[in-house]
Amino acid sequence: MKTTHFERAIFLSWYCAKGDCKFCYMSTQKSLIRDPRKARRSTASILAEAFLCKKLGWKIEFLSGGYESYTTEELLNLIGKIRAIYGEKLWLNIGVLNEKELRLFKPYIQGVCGAVECINPKIHDKVCPSKPIKEIESMFRLCDKLGLKKSMTIIIGLGETINDFPLLKKFIRKHKINKITFYRLKPHKGTPFRKGPKTDYYLRWIRKTRKEFPKLEIVAGSWLTHLDEIHLLLDGGADAITKFPSIKLFNSKYAKKIEQEAKKAGRKFTGTLTKLPKINYNDLNKFDEPLKEQITAKLNIYISRMKI
């Protein structure tokens, strides 16, 4: 039986120095954050989340954070710790990285993600004015030089049409993309967007991508209001599902629905969104005692929420 799984993006911070992507939650927060350092998550909470991903069989989709949330040295230290607790090399989605940064992070990562978001260049320049696609393409060329994998994200519902699919097809082929994550637009309060795409339209993008690229890894995000579409996304070619608050809604009716949808698509769901396994804390012994205690405290908070 073919398998599927859940992928969880781990956010490192809620601040972005650019902060002008028209669809993004961070764009509504930038003016409210006077000290970017205070928008960071604690190291212990990030490591506790990575620990849960490992124990529950969730793939870390990528580490994500807005531009200029951390210094390079701080990121290197944090990524190293996450790699140590998770046990696998990671994906980074933290903006455009230069060659020096990629070389520094390379021991801990398998690749980087380019936040392309919209493949139509005119719409892209309007909704992501400070994220030129050319800069992402330059980073991808560095990945080829350094032997790193390449991923990209696309948000459906920003104003593109299915007639723009050839642009996506060309981009994937040009840069030999290894993995793509599709998101359905989820409008946030304070942004100009009011509604996301219909399932049929969203599904067409995934189906056409799978048809053109049989070996491409495809991850699809849904949302609580559209969980009935998950079996269709999997049937259409998605390998995995993302964009679900899996800790907050662990073992909820929504979590159960996702596992049912996987079964409906004839997939075996690896990992779990509904059954909390016995947690062995031995993996935390690699950290010094103060940090170990902080991670344990965060884990206890998360687990207590998940038991409700």
C-alpha positions, 0 to 999 in steps of 0.5 A: 500500500502506498504511504503518506505522511504529515509535514510540519513547518517549524517557525523560528520567529514571527518577525520579517525585516521585509514584511511586505508580502501582501498575503502573509501574516507577518506583514500584519505584525511588522509594525507592531514589533519594535524589538525583533529579538522579542519575536523569536521563539525560545530555543527550548520550544523549538527543540521540543517541537522538533523532538515531537516531530521525531517521536510522532513520525512527522517530517519537518517540512522546513525551518522557517523564519522571516528575513533578519530574524537571527544572525548567521552565527545564531542560526548556525547554532540553532540549526545544529541543535535541531539537527541533533535532536531530530536526527535527520538533515533539514530543509531551510526556508529562511530567505535567500542565502549566499554561498558563505551561508550555504557552506556553513549550514551544509553539514546540517541541511539537505537543501533549501526552499525558495519561497517563490509563492506566485509563478506569474511574474507581474502578480509576484512583483505586486504580492512579493515586492521584496523577494525577486525571483531572480535572487531565488534562482541565483541561490538555486544555482549555488545549490547546484554548485554545492550539491544541495537539494532545491525546494519551492513553495507556491500559493494558489489563489493569489490571482494566477490562473491555470494558464500560468502553469507552463511558467511553473513547468518551465521553472521546475525543469530549469532548476531541477526542483526536487520538492514543491509545496503547494498551499491554498491561500488562507486569507489573514485579517489585515491583508487584502485577500478575502477568499481562497481558491476552490478545491477543483482549481487547487487540485488542477495545479497538483494534478498537472504538476504530477503528470509532468513530473512523476518523480517530483516530491509534492506536498499539499497544504489544506485547511480546517475548512477544506479537509474533505479535499485531502483524499482528492489531493492525494489521489491527484498526486500529492505525496504528503500533507502539511499546514495543520496545527498538529499540536494544538489540534492533536487527536481532535476531530480534524486530526482524525479526519486527516487520517480518515482522508488518507485511508479514503485515498488508499494510503497508509498514514505513517506517523500519527496525529491521534495517538500519543506514544510513550515519550522517552526523554533519553534523546535530550541527554546530548544537551547540557542540563539547563537546556535539557530542563527547559526542553523538558518543561516545554515538552510537558506543556505541549504533551498536556495540551495534546492529551486533552 
